[in-house]
Amino acid sequence: MIKKTLPSVILFISFFLWNNPEIYAQAFNRAVKTSENFEPAIPHPDQEKAVAKKLLDLEKKMGKKPNIVWIVIDDMGYGDPGCYGGGAAIGAATPNMDKIATEGLRLTSTYSQQTCTPTRAAILTGRLPVRSGLTRPILSGDKITANPWEDEVSLPKLLGNAGYNTLLTGKWHVGEIKGMRPHDIGFDEFYGYYSAPKEISQGVDTHRYPDLTMNEDYMITFNEIRTNPHLIHGYKNGSTEEISEVKSLDDIGSVDQVLTDFTVEKIEELAKSDKPFFLEHAFLKVHADNQDNPNYPGLSKAKYQYKNGVVEVDMHIGNIVKALEAAGVLENTFIFITSDNGPQMDAWPDAGYTPFRGAKGTTFEGGVRVPGIAYWKGMISAGRQSDGVFDLMDLFGTSLRLAGVSADKLPNDKYFDYIDQSSFLFNDEGESNRESVYFWWGKELMAIRIREYKQHIKVIKAQAPHMWIDYATIEDVGLAPWTFNLYIDPKENMPVGHRRTAWLATLGSQLKVHAATFKKYPPKQIGL
C-alpha cells in the first residue's frame, strides 16, 4: 500500500511546490528574519556564543574595545594580488597582502557593488545604494537635488557616539558639497581627496587628454565643473583646509605616499589615546588614470603604470600594518583589506585582472567579486580560507558588534541590508551568516547569489572587448533567468537552468521577496 501511494505523494508535493514557489524558496533559504527592517541571517548559535566569549575576554585583557581598520583599494581586480592567483605571476608582486592573507582569513566570495560610490556608501550605511539614492559615482557637473546623508545614520557617527576616534584617509567620492563631506557625516577627521584621480588629473594630462588641455574654451568649461583638485584636511567641527593642489602628473602619482605617511603618523597618535579608533584608509590607486610615483618609477616587473600602482599600494599596506605593530595595537585591531569593485576594463591596459566574466560596471562576477582579507593577530587563526558569502556591507554590522553598538540604535523606518559576520570571521570553524547577495545596477534589480548559485534577470552586455561601461547595454535575459552554478562555472558562461537545475527556477521568488521590502521602505531620489 505504501509503495503504491508514495509516487502519488511525491507528485502532489512537487505540484504544490511548483505552484507555490515562495514556500519552496523559503525552504531552500536558511536565513531567518528576526526583525521586519533587517536582512535575514543564518542562525549559528554555537559560533555566536563562542565568539561573544572570545570578544569579551579580549576586551577584559586590553581594557577597551578593539580598533577597526579598513583598507580599501580602488578598482583592484580579484586576480591582482598573489594570494588570489596574481602577484608575481602577472608582473606585480604583492608580498604584503599575500603575507597578511596567509596569517589571517582569505575570503573567496566577497562582494562589492559594481562601482565605487555605491560601495563606499553601502559600507558606511549598511544599506544597498538604491535605498540611499547613491546609485552611481557622483561625477563632475552632477547636480544633487537632495543630500542623501541628511537622514542616514553613518557608521562613523555611530562609532563616534560609542567612544571611538574616527578617521578617513584617502578617497571619498560620496559627495563634496557641504553636508556630504566625510567630516560632515560623522568622521572626526578627513585627510584626502573628494573624488577619483582621473577627475582630478585630466586637466593636467596633455598626453591622454590633448583635446581638453590644449583647448582654452574646453578648459574654461572643465574648470567650471571640475572636482576640487586639492588635498583636503577637514574636521568634525566643520573647519576645512586645502593643503595642496594637484598641478602635475607627479603630484597625482605621489598622493598615495602622502596619504600613507599621514595614516602612519596618525596611528601612532591614536594608539596613545584611551579611546579605540576606526580608520578607513582608501587608496586613490589603482583607479585609472594611474601615474607613477616619481619616487618609485617602474616599480613592478611588468612596468605598466597600473602594475606599478598595485606594487606601490601593497608596499603602503605593509607600512600601515607595521605602524600598527610598532604602536603596540596589532593584537587589538581588526584589519580588513578589499577593493571597492572589479577592474575598470574600459581603461585597459590601465586596468586590473579578474578571472571572471565582466568588469567594473557590471553585476557579473568580474564586476562585483573582490578580494577580502580579514586579519586580526590572535583572534583570526592563520591559514584560514572560506567560500562563505560575504558582502562588504557586512563590515558595517561587524564593526557595530565590535564597538558594542546595538541594532536598536538604528532607525526602524529604514531597511538595513547588512549582516553581522563577527561569529563567522572570528571563529576558527565559522560559517557565513549570510545566505543571499542581491545585485543592483542603479535602480535595476539584476541578480541574486544564494549558496553556489547565481541567477540573473537582467545583464550588462559589452558591445566590444573590455567595453563594460562606455559601450554596454542593460538587457532583460529573455525567456528564462540565467542561472549559473558558480562552483562548476565561475565564469558564468553556461546556464544550467532547465538542463540541470530546473528545480532552482523558484529562486526568482526570492528576488520578489527582496523587491517587496521596497514597498514599505521606498528608495530615495537624490537626482542621480
Backbone torsions as a table, in degrees:
resi	resn	phi	psi	omega
1	MET	NA	-44.8	-179.6
2	ILE	-62.5	-42.1	-178.9
3	LYS	-62.6	-34.0	-178.0
4	LYS	-74.7	-35.6	-175.8
5	THR	-85.6	-22.1	-175.9
6	LEU	-57.8	-46.5	177.9
7	PRO	-59.9	-36.5	179.7
8	SER	-66.0	-39.3	178.2
9	VAL	-64.1	-46.3	179.7
10	ILE	-60.8	-43.0	179.8
11	LEU	-62.4	-41.3	179.7
12	PHE	-63.8	-45.3	179.9
13	ILE	-62.1	-43.8	-179.9
14	SER	-61.5	-44.5	179.8
15	PHE	-62.8	-40.5	-179.3
16	PHE	-64.1	-46.4	-178.5
17	LEU	-67.1	-37.2	179.0
18	TRP	-62.0	-36.0	-178.3
19	ASN	-92.3	-2.8	177.2
20	ASN	-134.9	66.4	-173.0
21	PRO	-62.4	-29.8	-179.0
22	GLU	-61.2	-40.6	179.5
23	ILE	-64.8	-41.5	-179.8
24	TYR	-64.7	-45.2	-178.1
25	ALA	-61.6	-39.7	179.7
26	GLN	-67.0	-34.2	177.3
27	ALA	-65.3	-36.4	178.9
28	PHE	-73.7	-29.6	-176.5
29	ASN	-85.8	120.0	-176.9
30	ARG	-83.8	-11.0	-175.9
31	ALA	-69.9	147.0	-178.7
32	VAL	-120.2	131.5	179.9
33	LYS	-88.4	122.2	-179.8
34	THR	-109.1	-14.0	178.4
35	SER	-149.3	142.3	-172.9
36	GLU	-60.1	-36.0	-173.7
37	ASN	-103.7	21.6	176.4
38	PHE	-126.3	145.0	178.8
39	GLU	-62.6	135.0	177.6
40	PRO	-62.5	149.5	179.5
41	ALA	-130.8	155.6	176.6
42	ILE	-79.4	122.3	-179.5
43	PRO	-75.0	131.4	174.0
44	HIS	-133.2	76.2	-171.9
45	PRO	-60.7	-36.1	-177.8
46	ASP	-67.9	-46.1	-180.0
47	GLN	-71.0	-30.5	176.2
48	GLU	-63.8	-45.1	179.9
49	LYS	-63.5	-41.9	-179.0
50	ALA	-64.9	-42.5	-178.1
51	VAL	-72.9	-34.3	176.3
52	ALA	-58.0	-43.5	178.2
53	LYS	-67.2	-41.1	-178.9
54	LYS	-60.8	-43.9	179.9
55	LEU	-69.0	-39.9	179.5
56	LEU	-64.5	-42.7	178.8
57	ASP	-62.5	-40.3	-179.8
58	LEU	-66.7	-41.4	-179.9
59	GLU	-63.7	-38.4	176.9
60	LYS	-63.7	-37.7	-179.6
61	LYS	-70.4	-43.3	-174.7
62	MET	-86.6	-25.1	178.8
63	GLY	86.1	2.8	176.4
64	LYS	-161.8	168.6	178.9
65	LYS	-64.1	158.4	-179.0
66	PRO	-73.9	152.3	171.3
67	ASN	-77.2	155.6	-179.0
68	ILE	-128.7	123.5	-179.0
69	VAL	-126.9	118.4	173.1
70	TRP	-104.9	133.1	174.6
71	ILE	-117.6	110.8	-174.5
72	VAL	-112.0	117.7	177.4
73	ILE	-95.3	143.4	-173.7
74	ASP	-93.3	117.7	173.7
75	ASP	66.4	22.5	176.9
76	MET	-77.8	134.6	-178.8
77	GLY	-76.9	155.7	178.1
78	TYR	-55.0	-37.7	-174.9
79	GLY	-91.7	12.6	-179.1
80	ASP	-79.6	-47.4	179.7
81	PRO	-68.5	149.6	179.0
82	GLY	-60.1	-35.3	-178.1
83	CYS	-71.1	-6.7	174.4
84	TYR	-117.3	21.4	174.2
85	GLY	101.2	-3.2	-177.9
86	GLY	-104.0	-118.2	177.2
87	GLY	65.3	-133.7	-176.5
88	ALA	-60.2	-28.3	-178.7
89	ALA	-64.7	-23.0	178.6
90	ILE	-121.5	28.7	169.0
91	GLY	83.2	14.3	179.7
92	ALA	-148.9	86.3	-176.4
93	ALA	-63.8	141.6	-179.4
94	THR	-129.8	64.7	-173.7
95	PRO	-63.1	-31.2	-177.0
96	ASN	-74.1	-46.5	176.1
97	MET	-62.8	-38.8	-179.8
98	ASP	-63.0	-42.4	-179.2
99	LYS	-65.8	-43.5	-179.7
100	ILE	-64.2	-40.8	178.2
101	ALA	-64.4	-39.6	179.7
102	THR	-65.9	-33.3	-177.7
103	GLU	-92.7	3.7	-179.1
104	GLY	-138.7	-138.7	-177.0
105	LEU	-116.3	122.6	177.9
106	ARG	-102.3	113.8	179.4
107	LEU	-91.8	134.1	-177.0
108	THR	-108.8	-1.4	175.6
109	SER	-131.0	58.3	176.3
110	THR	-95.0	135.2	-175.6
111	TYR	-123.5	137.4	173.9
112	SER	-108.8	-174.6	164.0
113	GLN	-84.1	174.2	-172.3
114	GLN	-84.5	-10.0	172.1
115	THR	-142.6	173.9	-165.2
116	CYS	-71.8	-50.5	-178.1
117	THR	-57.7	-46.4	177.3
118	PRO	-57.5	-41.7	179.1
119	THR	-64.9	-45.3	-177.0
120	ARG	-65.0	-33.6	175.7
121	ALA	-72.0	-41.8	-175.6
122	ALA	-63.7	-41.4	-176.3
123	ILE	-72.6	-21.3	-180.0
124	LEU	-96.9	-8.8	178.7
125	THR	-117.5	-18.9	-175.3
126	GLY	71.3	19.2	-174.4
127	ARG	-132.0	147.0	175.0
128	LEU	-60.3	143.7	-177.8
129	PRO	-57.9	-31.3	-179.8
130	VAL	-63.6	-24.9	178.3
131	ARG	-77.6	-37.8	-178.3
132	SER	-86.9	-15.4	-177.7
133	GLY	93.1	-7.2	-177.5
134	LEU	-89.3	68.5	-168.9
135	THR	-88.0	-12.7	179.1
136	ARG	-155.9	167.3	178.5
137	PRO	-57.4	139.8	173.5
138	ILE	-83.5	117.5	-172.9
139	LEU	-108.0	163.9	177.6
140	SER	-55.5	129.3	179.7
141	GLY	96.0	-14.1	177.5
142	ASP	-65.2	141.8	177.6
143	LYS	-116.0	103.3	179.3
144	ILE	-74.5	129.8	-177.3
145	THR	-91.5	-15.1	178.2
146	ALA	-152.0	142.8	178.8
147	ASN	-78.6	109.9	-176.7
148	PRO	-66.9	-22.3	-177.2
149	TRP	-79.9	-12.2	-172.6
150	GLU	-58.6	-38.2	-179.0
151	ASP	-117.8	15.4	174.6
152	GLU	-90.9	148.8	175.9
153	VAL	-103.8	101.5	-173.2
154	SER	-80.0	154.9	177.8
155	LEU	-60.2	-47.2	179.8
156	PRO	-60.3	-33.0	177.5
157	LYS	-66.6	-44.4	179.6
158	LEU	-64.4	-42.5	179.7
159	LEU	-69.3	-37.1	176.9
160	GLY	-61.2	-42.7	177.9
161	ASN	-65.9	-22.9	179.7
162	ALA	-90.4	6.3	174.9
163	GLY	98.7	16.5	179.1
164	TYR	-94.7	145.0	162.0
165	ASN	-81.4	137.7	-175.3
166	THR	-128.0	134.8	-175.3
167	LEU	-143.3	134.7	169.7
168	LEU	-116.8	122.0	174.5
169	THR	-114.0	130.0	173.1
170	GLY	113.0	-140.2	-173.6
171	LYS	-81.6	139.3	177.3
172	TRP	-106.9	-74.8	175.5
173	HIS	62.6	31.5	175.3
174	VAL	-129.8	33.9	175.7
175	GLY	114.7	132.1	-179.8
176	GLU	-120.4	-0.2	175.1
177	ILE	-78.0	158.1	-179.2
178	LYS	-58.1	131.9	-175.6
179	GLY	102.7	-18.4	-179.6
180	MET	-117.2	1.2	-178.3
181	ARG	-78.0	157.5	-177.5
182	PRO	-54.2	-41.3	-177.8
183	HIS	-79.6	-2.4	172.9
184	ASP	-93.2	-23.4	-171.3
185	ILE	-106.0	9.8	172.8
186	GLY	135.6	-20.7	178.1
187	PHE	-71.2	136.2	176.2
188	ASP	-65.6	-33.7	-173.9
189	GLU	-149.8	144.0	176.3
190	PHE	-132.6	131.7	177.1
191	TYR	-136.6	100.9	-176.5
192	GLY	172.5	-151.7	-176.1
193	TYR	-122.9	145.3	-177.4
194	TYR	-73.8	-24.8	-168.8
195	SER	-131.5	-175.2	179.5
196	ALA	-78.2	154.0	-176.0
197	PRO	-59.6	-36.4	-178.2
198	LYS	-61.7	-40.5	-179.4
199	GLU	-67.8	-23.0	179.0
200	ILE	-87.2	-40.8	-169.1
201	SER	-89.6	-18.9	-171.9
202	GLN	-62.6	-25.6	179.3
203	GLY	-73.4	-9.6	178.6
204	VAL	-122.2	10.5	-176.1
205	ASP	-108.3	85.7	-178.2
206	THR	-68.8	-28.8	-179.2
207	HIS	-64.0	-44.3	-176.5
208	ARG	-91.5	-27.0	-174.4
209	TYR	-129.9	56.4	-178.3
210	PRO	-64.5	-31.5	-179.6
211	ASP	-66.5	-22.3	176.1
212	LEU	-90.4	-57.9	-169.3
213	THR	-69.9	-22.8	-178.1
214	MET	-103.3	14.3	178.3
215	ASN	-122.7	109.9	-173.8
216	GLU	-60.5	-41.4	180.0
217	ASP	-62.6	-43.3	179.8
218	TYR	-65.0	-38.2	-178.9
219	MET	-66.7	-33.3	176.8
220	ILE	-63.0	-46.0	178.2
221	THR	-63.9	-44.1	-179.4
222	PHE	-59.8	-44.1	-178.2
223	ASN	-67.3	-22.4	178.0
224	GLU	-74.9	-28.4	-175.9
225	ILE	-113.4	-6.3	-171.7
226	ARG	-65.4	154.4	175.4
227	THR	-71.9	160.9	-179.7
228	ASN	-63.1	120.8	-176.8
229	PRO	-87.8	11.4	-174.9
230	HIS	-96.6	149.9	165.4
231	LEU	-72.9	124.0	-173.4
232	ILE	-106.7	138.0	171.2
233	HIS	-121.4	108.5	-176.6
234	GLY	-120.5	153.2	-179.6
235	TYR	-126.8	157.7	-175.6
236	LYS	-59.3	-26.5	179.6
237	ASN	-75.4	-1.2	177.1
238	GLY	101.8	-17.9	179.9
239	SER	-65.9	134.8	-174.5
240	THR	-138.7	127.0	-177.8
241	GLU	-120.2	136.3	173.1
242	GLU	-91.5	112.3	-172.0
243	ILE	-79.6	-51.2	-177.8
244	SER	-155.3	157.8	-178.2
245	GLU	-110.2	139.9	174.4
246	VAL	-76.3	112.6	-178.1
247	LYS	-118.1	-6.6	-177.1
248	SER	-150.9	168.0	177.7
249	LEU	-69.3	-29.2	173.9
250	ASP	-64.1	-37.0	178.2
251	ASP	-61.1	-48.4	-177.9
252	ILE	-71.0	-30.2	179.2
253	GLY	-68.4	-23.8	-175.0
254	SER	-102.5	1.5	-173.1
255	VAL	-62.4	-37.4	-177.5
256	ASP	-69.4	-27.0	173.6
257	GLN	-67.3	-44.7	179.0
258	VAL	-61.2	-43.7	-178.5
259	LEU	-66.3	-41.2	179.8
260	THR	-66.5	-40.8	177.4
261	ASP	-58.1	-39.3	179.5
262	PHE	-66.9	-46.1	179.8
263	THR	-60.3	-44.0	179.6
264	VAL	-60.2	-42.5	179.3
265	GLU	-65.8	-41.4	-178.6
266	LYS	-68.7	-34.2	178.2
267	ILE	-59.1	-43.5	178.0
268	GLU	-60.3	-40.8	179.5
269	GLU	-70.0	-47.4	-177.1
270	LEU	-65.7	-33.4	-178.7
271	ALA	-65.1	-23.6	-179.4
272	LYS	-82.2	-12.5	-179.0
273	SER	-75.8	155.4	175.3
274	ASP	-83.9	2.4	178.5
275	LYS	-105.6	145.1	172.8
276	PRO	-71.0	167.5	-179.3
277	PHE	-132.6	151.5	171.7
278	PHE	-115.0	119.4	-179.0
279	LEU	-123.4	121.8	169.6
280	GLU	-108.4	114.3	175.7
281	HIS	-104.3	112.7	-174.7
282	ALA	-113.8	105.7	-179.9
283	PHE	-65.8	149.0	169.7
284	LEU	-79.6	-36.7	174.8
285	LYS	-78.2	148.5	16.3
286	VAL	-112.1	36.2	175.6
287	HIS	-64.4	136.9	173.5
288	ALA	-63.4	146.1	5.5
289	ASP	-92.7	124.2	-179.3
290	ASN	-81.9	134.8	175.7
291	GLN	-125.6	139.8	179.6
292	ASP	-61.6	141.5	165.5
293	ASN	-66.0	122.1	-176.7
294	PRO	-59.8	-20.0	177.6
295	ASN	-80.8	-17.0	-177.3
296	TYR	-137.2	61.8	-179.7
297	PRO	-68.5	140.7	177.1
298	GLY	60.5	42.6	-171.2
299	LEU	-66.5	-29.5	-176.8
300	SER	-95.0	165.0	176.4
301	LYS	-68.4	-32.0	-179.4
302	ALA	-71.3	-29.9	178.3
303	LYS	76.2	-12.8	175.2
304	TYR	-67.8	148.4	-172.8
305	GLN	-63.7	-36.0	176.7
306	TYR	-60.7	-47.1	-179.2
307	LYS	-63.4	-38.9	176.2
308	ASN	-60.2	-37.7	179.2
309	GLY	-65.3	-40.3	178.4
310	VAL	-60.7	-45.1	-179.4
311	VAL	-65.7	-39.6	179.2
312	GLU	-65.0	-45.3	179.3
313	VAL	-59.9	-42.6	178.1
314	ASP	-60.1	-40.4	177.9
315	MET	-61.5	-43.8	-179.5
316	HIS	-66.6	-37.1	177.0
317	ILE	-60.3	-43.0	177.2
318	GLY	-58.3	-41.2	-179.3
319	ASN	-69.3	-34.3	177.7
320	ILE	-66.9	-43.6	179.1
321	VAL	-66.6	-38.3	176.7
322	LYS	-62.5	-37.2	178.8
323	ALA	-65.0	-39.6	177.1
324	LEU	-64.2	-39.9	178.7
325	GLU	-67.7	-44.1	-179.8
326	ALA	-63.5	-30.9	-180.0
327	ALA	-81.7	-5.2	176.5
328	GLY	78.0	22.4	-176.1
329	VAL	-117.5	7.8	-175.0
330	LEU	-61.8	-35.8	-178.3
331	GLU	-75.1	-10.6	178.4
332	ASN	-119.7	31.9	-176.9
333	THR	-135.2	122.6	173.5
334	PHE	-88.9	124.1	-178.1
335	ILE	-116.1	134.1	175.3
336	PHE	-132.9	127.6	-177.9
337	ILE	-115.5	131.4	-177.2
338	THR	-157.6	-176.5	173.5
339	SER	-122.8	152.4	-175.3
340	ASP	-79.8	-13.3	175.4
341	ASN	-176.7	-178.0	178.4
342	GLY	-73.1	-179.8	-176.1
343	PRO	-69.9	145.6	178.1
344	GLN	-86.1	86.7	-173.4
345	MET	-69.1	-19.4	176.3
346	ASP	-59.0	-22.9	-178.6
347	ALA	-95.4	5.6	-176.5
348	TRP	-51.9	137.9	9.4
349	PRO	-86.8	8.8	175.6
350	ASP	-84.6	58.9	-173.2
351	ALA	-157.1	162.6	-175.7
352	GLY	-88.4	-166.8	-176.1
353	TYR	-125.2	136.2	169.5
354	THR	-133.5	140.8	177.2
355	PRO	-80.2	-4.0	-172.8
356	PHE	-98.6	168.7	176.2
357	ARG	-71.8	143.4	175.9
358	GLY	87.1	-175.4	-177.5
359	ALA	-163.0	-173.4	176.4
360	LYS	-47.7	137.0	-178.9
361	GLY	98.1	-8.0	-179.7
362	THR	-121.2	163.3	175.1
363	THR	-103.8	11.3	163.7
364	PHE	-68.5	165.0	-174.8
365	GLU	-56.3	-35.0	-178.9
366	GLY	-63.0	-22.8	-179.9
367	GLY	-91.4	-23.8	-170.2
368	VAL	-127.3	-13.1	176.6
369	ARG	-91.1	123.2	-171.1
370	VAL	-130.8	162.7	173.5
371	PRO	-61.4	147.6	175.3
372	GLY	-145.4	105.4	-176.4
373	ILE	-115.1	119.4	179.0
374	ALA	-108.7	127.8	-177.4
375	TYR	-136.2	133.5	174.1
376	TRP	-157.7	105.9	-175.5
377	LYS	-57.6	121.5	178.6
378	GLY	87.6	-17.3	-179.2
379	MET	-107.7	-32.7	176.2
380	ILE	-113.0	119.7	-177.3
381	SER	-68.3	145.7	-179.8
382	ALA	-66.6	148.2	172.2
383	GLY	82.3	9.5	179.2
384	ARG	-77.6	146.3	173.8
385	GLN	-143.5	140.5	-179.2
386	SER	-147.5	141.5	172.5
387	ASP	-97.6	12.7	176.3
388	GLY	-59.5	138.3	-175.9
389	VAL	-70.5	130.7	-178.4
390	PHE	-137.9	122.2	174.9
391	ASP	-98.1	138.9	-179.1
392	LEU	-58.4	-23.1	173.3
393	MET	-60.1	-23.9	-178.8
394	ASP	-67.7	-16.8	173.3
395	LEU	-61.7	-32.7	177.9
396	PHE	-60.9	-53.9	-177.8
397	GLY	-66.6	-39.5	179.2
398	THR	-64.7	-39.5	179.1
399	SER	-67.1	-39.6	175.9
400	LEU	-59.8	-42.1	179.9
401	ARG	-62.4	-44.6	-179.1
402	LEU	-62.6	-34.2	-178.6
403	ALA	-85.2	-5.4	-178.9
404	GLY	74.5	25.6	179.9
405	VAL	-93.2	120.4	-178.5
406	SER	-77.0	147.9	175.8
407	ALA	-61.6	-16.6	177.2
408	ASP	-63.0	-19.3	179.5
409	LYS	-75.3	-11.2	-177.7
410	LEU	-91.8	146.4	-177.8
411	PRO	-67.5	144.2	-179.0
412	ASN	-89.2	2.9	177.1
413	ASP	-97.2	10.2	177.8
414	LYS	-127.9	149.7	177.1
415	TYR	-95.8	134.8	-179.5
416	PHE	-113.9	131.1	-172.5
417	ASP	-101.6	-4.2	-177.6
418	TYR	-75.5	163.5	171.7
419	ILE	-127.6	137.1	172.2
420	ASP	-73.6	114.1	-176.6
421	GLN	-107.6	17.8	-177.5
422	SER	-61.6	-39.3	-178.3
423	SER	-70.8	-21.3	174.3
424	PHE	-77.8	-48.9	-173.2
425	LEU	-72.2	-35.8	-169.2
426	PHE	-104.9	13.0	175.8
427	ASN	-114.8	128.9	-175.4
428	ASP	-55.8	-32.5	179.8
429	GLU	-110.0	22.5	-173.4
430	GLY	-63.2	143.0	174.1
431	GLU	-115.5	150.8	-176.9
432	SER	-61.9	141.9	176.1
433	ASN	-90.9	-0.6	-178.2
434	ARG	-102.3	130.6	177.7
435	GLU	-94.8	-40.7	-171.3
436	SER	-129.8	147.2	167.5
437	VAL	-121.2	132.0	179.2
438	TYR	-107.3	136.4	-175.1
439	PHE	-113.5	127.3	178.6
440	TRP	-120.1	150.8	168.2
441	TRP	-124.6	105.2	-174.2
442	GLY	62.6	-118.6	-179.4
443	LYS	-104.7	15.0	-179.0
444	GLU	-104.9	123.2	172.3
445	LEU	-76.1	123.7	-169.3
446	MET	-109.5	-44.0	-169.0
447	ALA	-163.5	170.0	175.3
448	ILE	-138.2	140.9	164.6
449	ARG	-112.9	131.3	174.8
450	ILE	-139.7	120.9	-170.3
451	ARG	55.3	-129.5	-178.0
452	GLU	-91.9	6.5	-175.9
453	TYR	-104.4	144.8	176.1
454	LYS	-133.7	132.8	-177.5
455	GLN	-126.9	128.5	-179.6
456	HIS	-106.6	136.4	170.3
457	ILE	-110.0	-16.8	170.6
458	LYS	-140.7	152.3	-179.1
459	VAL	-138.8	157.3	170.6
460	ILE	-96.1	129.8	179.3
461	LYS	-122.6	122.0	177.4
462	ALA	-75.3	138.8	-179.9
463	GLN	-93.6	-2.0	176.5
464	ALA	-158.8	159.2	-178.8
465	PRO	-54.3	132.5	177.6
466	HIS	73.5	-9.5	-173.2
467	MET	-87.4	68.6	-176.2
468	TRP	-86.4	-6.9	177.4
469	ILE	-123.3	-58.6	-171.8
470	ASP	-70.5	-21.8	-174.8
471	TYR	-142.2	58.5	-175.6
472	ALA	-137.9	160.3	179.9
473	THR	-130.9	152.9	169.9
474	ILE	-94.4	129.8	-178.1
475	GLU	-132.7	145.0	168.1
476	ASP	-68.6	150.4	-174.7
477	VAL	-77.7	-18.7	175.2
478	GLY	107.5	-129.2	-171.1
479	LEU	-66.6	-36.5	-176.3
480	ALA	-147.1	154.0	175.3
481	PRO	-58.1	148.7	175.2
482	TRP	-86.1	111.0	-177.7
483	THR	-110.4	127.2	-178.4
484	PHE	-122.9	144.4	168.9
485	ASN	-97.6	106.5	-172.7
486	LEU	-69.7	-15.3	176.8
487	TYR	-76.2	-31.6	179.2
488	ILE	-105.1	-12.6	-177.8
489	ASP	-147.0	66.6	-178.2
490	PRO	-63.9	-17.1	179.8
491	LYS	-86.9	0.7	177.7
492	GLU	53.2	50.2	-179.6
493	ASN	-106.0	-19.7	-171.6
494	MET	-133.8	94.8	178.0
495	PRO	-58.3	142.5	-177.1
496	VAL	-110.6	3.4	-175.4
497	GLY	-32.2	-96.1	-172.9
498	HIS	-77.7	-14.8	-179.7
499	ARG	-78.9	-37.4	-173.5
500	ARG	-132.6	-26.8	-175.9
501	THR	-133.8	50.7	177.8
502	ALA	-59.3	-27.9	179.4
503	TRP	-65.4	-13.9	179.3
504	LEU	-90.7	2.0	-178.4
505	ALA	-56.9	-29.2	-177.0
506	THR	-75.8	-1.1	174.1
507	LEU	-58.5	-26.1	178.3
508	GLY	-57.9	-29.5	179.1
509	SER	-67.9	-26.9	176.5
510	GLN	-67.4	-35.4	174.3
511	LEU	-63.9	-35.5	178.2
512	LYS	-67.1	-39.1	177.1
513	VAL	-61.2	-43.4	178.2
514	HIS	-63.8	-47.9	-178.4
515	ALA	-60.7	-30.0	-178.5
516	ALA	-65.8	-22.7	179.5
517	THR	-65.7	-19.6	-178.1
518	PHE	-81.4	-10.1	177.9
519	LYS	-71.9	-46.4	179.3
520	LYS	-83.4	-29.7	-177.9
521	TYR	-120.4	77.9	-173.1
522	PRO	-67.8	149.6	178.8
523	PRO	-70.1	154.5	178.3
524	LYS	-86.9	151.1	175.5
525	GLN	-113.8	120.0	-177.1
526	ILE	-122.1	7.7	176.5
527	GLY	99.3	1.2	177.2
528	LEU	-85.6	NA	NA
